[in-house]
């Protein structure tokens, strides 16, 4: 049996356990640091919205010799405001130069076409022009936020009906955690926000939710009928569920990250497919952060919310009393009756000699346990002697 197999079996049985729920403050601190970095990047750098959201004009021309600086110098004097964004693309059709500007009038668009054609020595017909108005970009933004809002509402309803509202709260906290960190990394590296980015964010939300629901399902299974026993608290059962699904979550994440990493590093940077990097970065960051949040954020939040319930607080007192070796009592000071199968009969002082009214059970002697007139192997010698009268 391999080490990984033994570790998986030990985690599932509870022989090996990592305290995820008990160290919730540590994981919250790590997430707080990541969120501060993300928010700082958003405040300092901001998001660079693509032409689909902000509106503008995009000029694309195939060339093997024209440099990025040459194209920028040709377009900049004809753009009324702002600096044109010039990037180099390497795809299956060869090298291309992409120039993005603010919204232009038809006359200004035609002038930029001719300037790029002459500067880069490219036929005018080979210069591809795409003009996007700001109103269309506003519609795309509105639809993106509408889709996100509908997604979140459906998620809350589904988890609340299938599990409970506390798990819906934990899932929402994890989802917002993932979105903020992913968007912050976008601002940190300076990638453009395009429709592909929105698709990637919605995809990682679904992936993060899938991983979270798997853990929640195991939590629900472990906590079923938990109050009838005194073996473990809700936090203990939730922590066991995270350990039982830990290897599965890691394996699923690795399998998901490998093709996305190939899409990001090979497709975007080596092959130069610029349209892929927006989607790939969102997926790569989101899958990693989503796995982290489902293990370290969602379940601890649910456990803390459940531990505030009076029933769970009473359960925690019984469990702590049992672990301390004392019989748990009710609020009146009376001993709690042991449930069938909960193992409380093994506690000290819970033997047959104790009774509920405090009276000691009658003691027994050794002779009382022997059956009467027990036959022996000696036969008649053990029979009582008859008294006879002697004749004088």
ROSELO-926451 format. One record per residue (C-alpha): residue in three letters; y, x, z; residue number from 1. Coordinates in steps of 0.5 Angstrom, whole numbers, always signed. Example, Ala and Ser with C-alpha at 12.3 -4.5 7.8 and 13.67 -1.06 7.14 Angstrom:
! residues 2
<r: ALA v: -9 u: +25 w: +16 k: 1>
<r: SER v: -2 u: +27 w: +14 k: 2>
***
This chain:
! residues 392
<r: UNK v: +0 u: +0 w: +0 k: 1>
<r: UNK v: +7 u: +3 w: -2 k: 2>
<r: UNK v: +13 u: +4 w: +3 k: 3>
<r: UNK v: +17 u: -2 w: -1 k: 4>
<r: UNK v: +11 u: -7 w: +0 k: 5>
<r: UNK v: +10 u: -5 w: +7 k: 6>
<r: UNK v: +18 u: -6 w: +8 k: 7>
<r: UNK v: +18 u: -12 w: +5 k: 8>
<r: UNK v: +12 u: -15 w: +9 k: 9>
<r: UNK v: +15 u: -12 w: +15 k: 10>
<r: UNK v: +22 u: -16 w: +14 k: 11>
<r: UNK v: +18 u: -22 w: +12 k: 12>
<r: UNK v: +14 u: -22 w: +18 k: 13>
<r: UNK v: +20 u: -20 w: +23 k: 14>
<r: UNK v: +17 u: -13 w: +24 k: 15>
<r: UNK v: +22 u: -10 w: +21 k: 16>
<r: UNK v: +29 u: -13 w: +22 k: 17>
<r: UNK v: +36 u: -11 w: +20 k: 18>
<r: UNK v: +42 u: -15 w: +25 k: 19>
<r: UNK v: +46 u: -18 w: +19 k: 20>
<r: UNK v: +48 u: -24 w: +23 k: 21>
<r: UNK v: +49 u: -20 w: +30 k: 22>
<r: UNK v: +54 u: -15 w: +26 k: 23>
<r: UNK v: +58 u: -20 w: +23 k: 24>
<r: UNK v: +65 u: -17 w: +25 k: 25>
<r: UNK v: +63 u: -10 w: +22 k: 26>
<r: UNK v: +62 u: -14 w: +15 k: 27>
<r: UNK v: +68 u: -18 w: +16 k: 28>
<r: UNK v: +72 u: -11 w: +17 k: 29>
<r: UNK v: +69 u: -8 w: +11 k: 30>
<r: UNK v: +71 u: -14 w: +7 k: 31>
<r: UNK v: +78 u: -14 w: +10 k: 32>
<r: UNK v: +79 u: -7 w: +7 k: 33>
<r: UNK v: +77 u: -9 w: +0 k: 34>
<r: UNK v: +81 u: -15 w: +0 k: 35>
<r: UNK v: +87 u: -11 w: +2 k: 36>
<r: UNK v: +86 u: -6 w: -3 k: 37>
<r: UNK v: +85 u: -12 w: -8 k: 38>
<r: UNK v: +91 u: -16 w: -6 k: 39>
<r: UNK v: +95 u: -9 w: -6 k: 40>
<r: UNK v: +93 u: -8 w: -13 k: 41>
<r: UNK v: +95 u: -15 w: -15 k: 42>
<r: UNK v: +102 u: -14 w: -12 k: 43>
<r: UNK v: +104 u: -7 w: -15 k: 44>
<r: UNK v: +100 u: -7 w: -21 k: 45>
<r: UNK v: +100 u: -15 w: -23 k: 46>
<r: UNK v: +95 u: -18 w: -28 k: 47>
<r: UNK v: +96 u: -16 w: -35 k: 48>
<r: UNK v: +95 u: -22 w: -39 k: 49>
<r: UNK v: +92 u: -22 w: -46 k: 50>
<r: UNK v: +95 u: -25 w: -52 k: 51>
<r: UNK v: +91 u: -32 w: -51 k: 52>
<r: UNK v: +95 u: -33 w: -44 k: 53>
<r: UNK v: +102 u: -30 w: -45 k: 54>
<r: UNK v: +103 u: -31 w: -53 k: 55>
<r: UNK v: +105 u: -26 w: -58 k: 56>
<r: UNK v: +103 u: -23 w: -64 k: 57>
<r: UNK v: +97 u: -18 w: -66 k: 58>
<r: UNK v: +96 u: -13 w: -71 k: 59>
<r: UNK v: +90 u: -10 w: -73 k: 60>
<r: UNK v: +89 u: -5 w: -79 k: 61>
<r: UNK v: +83 u: -1 w: -81 k: 62>
<r: UNK v: +85 u: +7 w: -81 k: 63>
<r: UNK v: +81 u: +13 w: -80 k: 64>
<r: UNK v: +88 u: +18 w: -80 k: 65>
<r: UNK v: +93 u: +14 w: -76 k: 66>
<r: UNK v: +94 u: +15 w: -69 k: 67>
<r: UNK v: +96 u: +11 w: -63 k: 68>
<r: UNK v: +103 u: +14 w: -63 k: 69>
<r: UNK v: +105 u: +13 w: -70 k: 70>
<r: UNK v: +103 u: +6 w: -70 k: 71>
<r: UNK v: +107 u: +5 w: -64 k: 72>
<r: UNK v: +113 u: +9 w: -67 k: 73>
<r: UNK v: +113 u: +4 w: -73 k: 74>
<r: UNK v: +113 u: -3 w: -69 k: 75>
<r: UNK v: +117 u: -1 w: -63 k: 76>
<r: UNK v: +124 u: -2 w: -67 k: 77>
<r: UNK v: +122 u: -8 w: -70 k: 78>
<r: UNK v: +120 u: -12 w: -63 k: 79>
<r: UNK v: +126 u: -15 w: -60 k: 80>
<r: UNK v: +124 u: -14 w: -53 k: 81>
<r: UNK v: +118 u: -11 w: -49 k: 82>
<r: UNK v: +114 u: -5 w: -51 k: 83>
<r: UNK v: +108 u: -6 w: -56 k: 84>
<r: UNK v: +101 u: -5 w: -53 k: 85>
<r: UNK v: +97 u: +0 w: -58 k: 86>
<r: UNK v: +90 u: +1 w: -57 k: 87>
<r: UNK v: +84 u: +4 w: -61 k: 88>
<r: UNK v: +78 u: +1 w: -63 k: 89>
<r: UNK v: +71 u: +4 w: -65 k: 90>
<r: UNK v: +66 u: -2 w: -68 k: 91>
<r: UNK v: +61 u: -2 w: -73 k: 92>
<r: UNK v: +66 u: -3 w: -78 k: 93>
<r: UNK v: +70 u: +4 w: -77 k: 94>
<r: UNK v: +76 u: +6 w: -73 k: 95>
<r: UNK v: +81 u: +1 w: -72 k: 96>
<r: UNK v: +88 u: +1 w: -69 k: 97>
<r: UNK v: +91 u: -6 w: -65 k: 98>
<r: UNK v: +98 u: -7 w: -64 k: 99>
<r: UNK v: +100 u: -13 w: -59 k: 100>
<r: UNK v: +107 u: -15 w: -59 k: 101>
<r: UNK v: +111 u: -21 w: -56 k: 102>
<r: UNK v: +112 u: -27 w: -60 k: 103>
<r: UNK v: +115 u: -26 w: -66 k: 104>
<r: UNK v: +119 u: -30 w: -72 k: 105>
<r: UNK v: +116 u: -31 w: -79 k: 106>
<r: UNK v: +121 u: -26 w: -81 k: 107>
<r: UNK v: +120 u: -21 w: -75 k: 108>
<r: UNK v: +112 u: -21 w: -76 k: 109>
<r: UNK v: +113 u: -20 w: -84 k: 110>
<r: UNK v: +117 u: -14 w: -82 k: 111>
<r: UNK v: +112 u: -11 w: -77 k: 112>
<r: UNK v: +106 u: -12 w: -82 k: 113>
<r: UNK v: +110 u: -8 w: -88 k: 114>
<r: UNK v: +112 u: -2 w: -83 k: 115>
<r: UNK v: +105 u: -1 w: -80 k: 116>
<r: UNK v: +102 u: -1 w: -87 k: 117>
<r: UNK v: +107 u: +4 w: -89 k: 118>
<r: UNK v: +107 u: +9 w: -83 k: 119>
<r: UNK v: +99 u: +8 w: -83 k: 120>
<r: UNK v: +98 u: +9 w: -91 k: 121>
<r: UNK v: +94 u: +2 w: -91 k: 122>
<r: UNK v: +94 u: -3 w: -96 k: 123>
<r: UNK v: +98 u: -9 w: -94 k: 124>
<r: UNK v: +93 u: -14 w: -95 k: 125>
<r: UNK v: +88 u: -10 w: -90 k: 126>
<r: UNK v: +93 u: -11 w: -84 k: 127>
<r: UNK v: +90 u: -17 w: -80 k: 128>
<r: UNK v: +96 u: -21 w: -76 k: 129>
<r: UNK v: +94 u: -26 w: -71 k: 130>
<r: UNK v: +100 u: -30 w: -68 k: 131>
<r: UNK v: +99 u: -34 w: -61 k: 132>
<r: UNK v: +105 u: -39 w: -59 k: 133>
<r: UNK v: +106 u: -39 w: -51 k: 134>
<r: UNK v: +104 u: -46 w: -51 k: 135>
<r: UNK v: +97 u: -45 w: -53 k: 136>
<r: UNK v: +97 u: -40 w: -48 k: 137>
<r: UNK v: +99 u: -45 w: -43 k: 138>
<r: UNK v: +94 u: -50 w: -45 k: 139>
<r: UNK v: +88 u: -44 w: -44 k: 140>
<r: UNK v: +91 u: -43 w: -37 k: 141>
<r: UNK v: +91 u: -50 w: -35 k: 142>
<r: UNK v: +84 u: -51 w: -38 k: 143>
<r: UNK v: +81 u: -45 w: -34 k: 144>
<r: UNK v: +84 u: -47 w: -27 k: 145>
<r: UNK v: +81 u: -54 w: -29 k: 146>
<r: UNK v: +74 u: -52 w: -30 k: 147>
<r: UNK v: +75 u: -47 w: -24 k: 148>
<r: UNK v: +77 u: -53 w: -19 k: 149>
<r: UNK v: +71 u: -58 w: -22 k: 150>
<r: UNK v: +66 u: -52 w: -21 k: 151>
<r: UNK v: +68 u: -51 w: -14 k: 152>
<r: UNK v: +68 u: -59 w: -12 k: 153>
<r: UNK v: +61 u: -60 w: -15 k: 154>
<r: UNK v: +59 u: -54 w: -11 k: 155>
<r: UNK v: +61 u: -57 w: -5 k: 156>
<r: UNK v: +58 u: -64 w: -6 k: 157>
<r: UNK v: +51 u: -61 w: -8 k: 158>
<r: UNK v: +51 u: -56 w: -2 k: 159>
<r: UNK v: +53 u: -61 w: +3 k: 160>
<r: UNK v: +48 u: -66 w: +0 k: 161>
<r: UNK v: +42 u: -61 w: +0 k: 162>
<r: UNK v: +44 u: -57 w: +6 k: 163>
<r: UNK v: +50 u: -59 w: +10 k: 164>
<r: UNK v: +57 u: -58 w: +10 k: 165>
<r: UNK v: +57 u: -52 w: +14 k: 166>
<r: UNK v: +53 u: -48 w: +9 k: 167>
<r: UNK v: +58 u: -51 w: +4 k: 168>
<r: UNK v: +64 u: -48 w: +8 k: 169>
<r: UNK v: +60 u: -41 w: +8 k: 170>
<r: UNK v: +59 u: -41 w: +0 k: 171>
<r: UNK v: +66 u: -43 w: -1 k: 172>
<r: UNK v: +68 u: -37 w: +3 k: 173>
<r: UNK v: +63 u: -32 w: -1 k: 174>
<r: UNK v: +66 u: -35 w: -7 k: 175>
<r: UNK v: +73 u: -34 w: -6 k: 176>
<r: UNK v: +71 u: -27 w: -3 k: 177>
<r: UNK v: +68 u: -25 w: -10 k: 178>
<r: UNK v: +74 u: -28 w: -14 k: 179>
<r: UNK v: +79 u: -24 w: -10 k: 180>
<r: UNK v: +76 u: -18 w: -10 k: 181>
<r: UNK v: +74 u: -18 w: -18 k: 182>
<r: UNK v: +81 u: -20 w: -20 k: 183>
<r: UNK v: +84 u: -14 w: -16 k: 184>
<r: UNK v: +79 u: -9 w: -19 k: 185>
<r: UNK v: +82 u: -12 w: -26 k: 186>
<r: UNK v: +89 u: -11 w: -23 k: 187>
<r: UNK v: +87 u: -4 w: -21 k: 188>
<r: UNK v: +84 u: -1 w: -27 k: 189>
<r: UNK v: +89 u: -5 w: -32 k: 190>
<r: UNK v: +84 u: -9 w: -36 k: 191>
<r: UNK v: +87 u: -15 w: -40 k: 192>
<r: UNK v: +85 u: -22 w: -38 k: 193>
<r: UNK v: +83 u: -25 w: -44 k: 194>
<r: UNK v: +78 u: -32 w: -45 k: 195>
<r: UNK v: +72 u: -27 w: -44 k: 196>
<r: UNK v: +75 u: -25 w: -37 k: 197>
<r: UNK v: +75 u: -33 w: -35 k: 198>
<r: UNK v: +68 u: -33 w: -38 k: 199>
<r: UNK v: +65 u: -27 w: -34 k: 200>
<r: UNK v: +69 u: -30 w: -27 k: 201>
<r: UNK v: +65 u: -37 w: -28 k: 202>
<r: UNK v: +59 u: -33 w: -29 k: 203>
<r: UNK v: +59 u: -29 w: -23 k: 204>
<r: UNK v: +61 u: -35 w: -19 k: 205>
<r: UNK v: +54 u: -38 w: -21 k: 206>
<r: UNK v: +50 u: -32 w: -20 k: 207>
<r: UNK v: +53 u: -31 w: -13 k: 208>
<r: UNK v: +52 u: -38 w: -11 k: 209>
<r: UNK v: +45 u: -38 w: -14 k: 210>
<r: UNK v: +44 u: -32 w: -9 k: 211>
<r: UNK v: +47 u: -35 w: -3 k: 212>
<r: UNK v: +43 u: -42 w: -4 k: 213>
<r: UNK v: +36 u: -38 w: -4 k: 214>
<r: UNK v: +38 u: -35 w: +3 k: 215>
<r: UNK v: +41 u: -42 w: +5 k: 216>
<r: UNK v: +34 u: -45 w: +3 k: 217>
<r: UNK v: +30 u: -40 w: +7 k: 218>
<r: UNK v: +35 u: -41 w: +13 k: 219>
<r: UNK v: +34 u: -49 w: +13 k: 220>
<r: UNK v: +26 u: -47 w: +13 k: 221>
<r: UNK v: +27 u: -43 w: +19 k: 222>
<r: UNK v: +31 u: -47 w: +23 k: 223>
<r: UNK v: +27 u: -54 w: +22 k: 224>
<r: UNK v: +25 u: -56 w: +29 k: 225>
<r: UNK v: +28 u: -50 w: +32 k: 226>
<r: UNK v: +31 u: -54 w: +38 k: 227>
<r: UNK v: +24 u: -57 w: +40 k: 228>
<r: UNK v: +22 u: -49 w: +42 k: 229>
<r: UNK v: +26 u: -44 w: +46 k: 230>
<r: UNK v: +23 u: -38 w: +42 k: 231>
<r: UNK v: +30 u: -36 w: +38 k: 232>
<r: UNK v: +37 u: -38 w: +37 k: 233>
<r: UNK v: +40 u: -41 w: +30 k: 234>
<r: UNK v: +43 u: -34 w: +29 k: 235>
<r: UNK v: +36 u: -31 w: +30 k: 236>
<r: UNK v: +33 u: -35 w: +25 k: 237>
<r: UNK v: +39 u: -34 w: +20 k: 238>
<r: UNK v: +38 u: -27 w: +21 k: 239>
<r: UNK v: +31 u: -27 w: +20 k: 240>
<r: UNK v: +32 u: -31 w: +13 k: 241>
<r: UNK v: +37 u: -26 w: +11 k: 242>
<r: UNK v: +31 u: -20 w: +12 k: 243>
<r: UNK v: +26 u: -25 w: +9 k: 244>
<r: UNK v: +30 u: -25 w: +2 k: 245>
<r: UNK v: +33 u: -18 w: +2 k: 246>
<r: UNK v: +29 u: -15 w: -2 k: 247>
<r: UNK v: +29 u: -21 w: -7 k: 248>
<r: UNK v: +36 u: -21 w: -7 k: 249>
<r: UNK v: +37 u: -13 w: -8 k: 250>
<r: UNK v: +31 u: -13 w: -14 k: 251>
<r: UNK v: +35 u: -19 w: -17 k: 252>
<r: UNK v: +42 u: -15 w: -17 k: 253>
<r: UNK v: +39 u: -9 w: -20 k: 254>
<r: UNK v: +35 u: -13 w: -26 k: 255>
<r: UNK v: +42 u: -16 w: -27 k: 256>
<r: UNK v: +46 u: -10 w: -27 k: 257>
<r: UNK v: +42 u: -6 w: -31 k: 258>
<r: UNK v: +44 u: -9 w: -38 k: 259>
<r: UNK v: +51 u: -11 w: -36 k: 260>
<r: UNK v: +52 u: -3 w: -34 k: 261>
<r: UNK v: +49 u: -2 w: -41 k: 262>
<r: UNK v: +54 u: -7 w: -44 k: 263>
<r: UNK v: +60 u: -4 w: -40 k: 264>
<r: UNK v: +59 u: +3 w: -41 k: 265>
<r: UNK v: +55 u: +4 w: -47 k: 266>
<r: UNK v: +58 u: -2 w: -51 k: 267>
<r: UNK v: +65 u: -1 w: -49 k: 268>
<r: UNK v: +67 u: +6 w: -48 k: 269>
<r: UNK v: +62 u: +9 w: -52 k: 270>
<r: UNK v: +62 u: +5 w: -58 k: 271>
<r: UNK v: +69 u: +2 w: -57 k: 272>
<r: UNK v: +67 u: -5 w: -57 k: 273>
<r: UNK v: +74 u: -7 w: -53 k: 274>
<r: UNK v: +72 u: -14 w: -53 k: 275>
<r: UNK v: +66 u: -13 w: -49 k: 276>
<r: UNK v: +69 u: -9 w: -43 k: 277>
<r: UNK v: +73 u: -15 w: -41 k: 278>
<r: UNK v: +67 u: -19 w: -40 k: 279>
<r: UNK v: +62 u: -13 w: -38 k: 280>
<r: UNK v: +67 u: -11 w: -32 k: 281>
<r: UNK v: +68 u: -18 w: -29 k: 282>
<r: UNK v: +60 u: -19 w: -29 k: 283>
<r: UNK v: +59 u: -12 w: -27 k: 284>
<r: UNK v: +64 u: -12 w: -21 k: 285>
<r: UNK v: +62 u: -20 w: -19 k: 286>
<r: UNK v: +54 u: -19 w: -19 k: 287>
<r: UNK v: +55 u: -13 w: -14 k: 288>
<r: UNK v: +60 u: -17 w: -10 k: 289>
<r: UNK v: +56 u: -23 w: -10 k: 290>
<r: UNK v: +50 u: -20 w: -8 k: 291>
<r: UNK v: +54 u: -17 w: -2 k: 292>
<r: UNK v: +57 u: -23 w: +0 k: 293>
<r: UNK v: +51 u: -28 w: +0 k: 294>
<r: UNK v: +48 u: -23 w: +5 k: 295>
<r: UNK v: +54 u: -20 w: +9 k: 296>
<r: UNK v: +59 u: -26 w: +9 k: 297>
<r: UNK v: +56 u: -33 w: +7 k: 298>
<r: UNK v: +50 u: -33 w: +12 k: 299>
<r: UNK v: +54 u: -30 w: +18 k: 300>
<r: UNK v: +59 u: -35 w: +17 k: 301>
<r: UNK v: +54 u: -41 w: +17 k: 302>
<r: UNK v: +51 u: -38 w: +24 k: 303>
<r: UNK v: +58 u: -38 w: +27 k: 304>
<r: UNK v: +60 u: -45 w: +25 k: 305>
<r: UNK v: +53 u: -47 w: +28 k: 306>
<r: UNK v: +53 u: -43 w: +34 k: 307>
<r: UNK v: +59 u: -48 w: +36 k: 308>
<r: UNK v: +55 u: -54 w: +37 k: 309>
<r: UNK v: +53 u: -56 w: +44 k: 310>
<r: UNK v: +46 u: -57 w: +42 k: 311>
<r: UNK v: +46 u: -50 w: +39 k: 312>
<r: UNK v: +49 u: -47 w: +45 k: 313>
<r: UNK v: +44 u: -50 w: +50 k: 314>
<r: UNK v: +38 u: -47 w: +46 k: 315>
<r: UNK v: +42 u: -41 w: +46 k: 316>
<r: UNK v: +42 u: -41 w: +54 k: 317>
<r: UNK v: +34 u: -43 w: +54 k: 318>
<r: UNK v: +32 u: -37 w: +49 k: 319>
<r: UNK v: +36 u: -32 w: +54 k: 320>
<r: UNK v: +33 u: -35 w: +60 k: 321>
<r: UNK v: +26 u: -35 w: +57 k: 322>
<r: UNK v: +28 u: -27 w: +55 k: 323>
<r: UNK v: +30 u: -26 w: +62 k: 324>
<r: UNK v: +24 u: -28 w: +65 k: 325>
<r: UNK v: +26 u: -35 w: +68 k: 326>
<r: UNK v: +25 u: -42 w: +67 k: 327>
<r: UNK v: +30 u: -45 w: +63 k: 328>
<r: UNK v: +33 u: -51 w: +67 k: 329>
<r: UNK v: +38 u: -57 w: +65 k: 330>
<r: UNK v: +45 u: -58 w: +67 k: 331>
<r: UNK v: +42 u: -62 w: +74 k: 332>
<r: UNK v: +38 u: -55 w: +76 k: 333>
<r: UNK v: +31 u: -58 w: +74 k: 334>
<r: UNK v: +26 u: -54 w: +70 k: 335>
<r: UNK v: +26 u: -56 w: +62 k: 336>
<r: UNK v: +19 u: -58 w: +61 k: 337>
<r: UNK v: +15 u: -53 w: +56 k: 338>
<r: UNK v: +14 u: -56 w: +49 k: 339>
<r: UNK v: +7 u: -56 w: +46 k: 340>
<r: UNK v: +6 u: -49 w: +43 k: 341>
<r: UNK v: +13 u: -46 w: +45 k: 342>
<r: UNK v: +9 u: -41 w: +49 k: 343>
<r: UNK v: +13 u: -42 w: +55 k: 344>
<r: UNK v: +7 u: -43 w: +59 k: 345>
<r: UNK v: +6 u: -36 w: +59 k: 346>
<r: UNK v: +13 u: -34 w: +63 k: 347>
<r: UNK v: +12 u: -32 w: +70 k: 348>
<r: UNK v: +12 u: -37 w: +76 k: 349>
<r: UNK v: +9 u: -43 w: +71 k: 350>
<r: UNK v: +2 u: -42 w: +73 k: 351>
<r: UNK v: -2 u: -48 w: +76 k: 352>
<r: UNK v: +0 u: -47 w: +83 k: 353>
<r: UNK v: +7 u: -49 w: +81 k: 354>
<r: UNK v: +9 u: -57 w: +81 k: 355>
<r: UNK v: +15 u: -60 w: +79 k: 356>
<r: UNK v: +17 u: -63 w: +86 k: 357>
<r: UNK v: +17 u: -56 w: +89 k: 358>
<r: UNK v: +10 u: -58 w: +93 k: 359>
<r: UNK v: +5 u: -52 w: +93 k: 360>
<r: UNK v: -2 u: -54 w: +90 k: 361>
<r: UNK v: -8 u: -55 w: +95 k: 362>
<r: UNK v: -11 u: -48 w: +96 k: 363>
<r: UNK v: -19 u: -48 w: +94 k: 364>
<r: UNK v: -24 u: -44 w: +97 k: 365>
<r: UNK v: -30 u: -40 w: +94 k: 366>
<r: UNK v: -35 u: -45 w: +97 k: 367>
<r: UNK v: -32 u: -51 w: +95 k: 368>
<r: UNK v: -33 u: -48 w: +88 k: 369>
<r: UNK v: -41 u: -48 w: +89 k: 370>
<r: UNK v: -45 u: -54 w: +87 k: 371>
<r: UNK v: -49 u: -57 w: +93 k: 372>
<r: UNK v: -56 u: -56 w: +94 k: 373>
<r: UNK v: -56 u: -50 w: +89 k: 374>
<r: UNK v: -64 u: -48 w: +88 k: 375>
<r: UNK v: -66 u: -41 w: +89 k: 376>
<r: UNK v: -72 u: -38 w: +87 k: 377>
<r: UNK v: -75 u: -37 w: +94 k: 378>
<r: UNK v: -78 u: -44 w: +95 k: 379>
<r: UNK v: -80 u: -47 w: +101 k: 380>
<r: UNK v: -77 u: -42 w: +106 k: 381>
<r: UNK v: -70 u: -44 w: +105 k: 382>
<r: UNK v: -72 u: -51 w: +107 k: 383>
<r: UNK v: -70 u: -54 w: +114 k: 384>
<r: UNK v: -75 u: -53 w: +119 k: 385>
<r: UNK v: -78 u: -59 w: +122 k: 386>
<r: UNK v: -78 u: -60 w: +130 k: 387>
<r: UNK v: -85 u: -62 w: +133 k: 388>
<r: UNK v: -86 u: -63 w: +140 k: 389>
<r: UNK v: -91 u: -59 w: +143 k: 390>
<r: UNK v: -97 u: -62 w: +147 k: 391>
<r: UNK v: -98 u: -60 w: +154 k: 392>
***
